[in-house]
């Protein structure tokens, strides 16, 4: 199963990099937030599907 990672990987520098790359592409803050939120939700759902023996009734 996946392990947790902390601020050493996904801290302020990581977020700054995301915003810098997105701003180069002229993406709005709303688009950036929506993309990161969707990616996070998809990652959590995939981990539950792949690694949880007992799954919730609804994801």
Secondary structure, DSSP 8 states (H G I E B T S, - for coil): ------HHHHSHHHHHHHHHHHHHTT--HHHHHHHHHHHHHHHHHHHHHHH-SS--S--
